[in-house]
Amino acid sequence: MYLETYRTFFGVEIGAPAGMFLSELQNDLKKYPGRIKWTDMSAIHITLSFLGDTASGQIETLSPLFQKLCDETSPFLVALNETGVFPHANSPQILWVGLDDETQTLSALKTKIDDVAYEAGFAVDRRSFVPHITLGRVKFLKPASELLHQLLSAELPSLEWHVRSVNWYRSILKPSGAEYSILKKFELFNGGSV
């Protein structure tokens, strides 16, 4: 039987005020020299777990398991808290804004998703999780560039939002960049409130 295969990952959406700020920050950074593949701000999200090639049948089979773990998690707050680069400032590859996951709920949710995915045969990334939003991927940037200085010294406003659901995304790679669509949305448990 033929099954269509998608490139998929799990992630959560960004609150609108935080999204507006990140878009402004990115626009400010674009003024400085450097070759950066900038993230499309209309599709920003926090990636939790990248699964890669996923058969359409797996999406239907595994969705109840992912919904169950989301049913066990209440909505929670996250906030912008720092800027940074991966792997480090002397060799920047990813420009990002980090999140305050004070209750560790986001990290715990990622671990639960990884566990279900691993049991289903996916190769999950078990490296330490740093909750972040990618602003851009560096193609070329001079050492000690002004762009890097601006990013790392940026003052972040106090912006927080509730995470109320987890999305199972499909990613389509195109020359213009990745395009995302939501395959499934899993609401977090709200106990009849929130």
Secondary structure, DSSP 8 states (H G I E B T S, - for coil): ----EEEEEEEEE--HHHHHHHHHHHHHHTTSSSEEEE--GGG-EEEEEEEEEEEHHHHHHHHHHHHHHHHTS--EEEEEEEEEEEEETTEEEEEEEEEE-TT-HHHHHHHHHHHHHHHTT-----S----EEEEEEEEE--TT-HHHHHHHT------EEEE-EEEEEEEEEETTEEEEEEEEEEE---TT--
